[in-house]
Amino acid sequence: DALKAREEKKKKEADVKALKDKVDSLIAEGSRQEGRSDYKKAIESYQAALNLDSNNSSLKRSLEETKDALKAREEKQRAEAKKKEEENALQDKITAVLKKAASYEDERDYQKAIDQYAEALVLSPESSSIKRSLAGAKEKQRSLEAAKLEEKKQLDEKKRKEEETKDALKAREEKQR
């Protein structure tokens, strides 16, 4: 009877040791996974260990800290994704405005092109290429206005000469009468 009790005690001690070794192994695995920032696998390991040793307060803390780390990483990833999405949307808008500006330039409607480049510059104030495009459109607008002014001067001069010629012909006709 005493022999049987000793054997049962030894078996119980072996079972307790095996359980402790299994818990320690799961905790070590969780710690390794956490060290690799594989928080989901670490949580699985810690949870499995906690299922075997539900009173382990240190393990409970590790599990909660790992869950918090996973949550923080996921929140950071969402914030980064949102920021990237906003940056892409802004870049798409800038691209659309610049395409519109280029189209106006192709049509030689420089004032509308200038307005579009100015809008793009508000969206991307540090862009040297937009600044150059805006300056180029302004220069083309000035050149166009100067050419129109020169053309008007030439037309006015032509009209004046035609009037002088008409007047001279009229005066000659009157003189011949």
HELIX and SHEET records of a PDB file:
HELIX    1   1 ALA A    2  GLY A   35  1                                  34    
HELIX    2   2 TYR A   39  LEU A   52  1                                  14    
HELIX    3   3 SER A   57  ASP A  106  1                                  50    
HELIX    4   4 TYR A  110  LEU A  123  1                                  14    
HELIX    5   5 SER A  128  GLN A  176  1                                  49    
END                                                                             
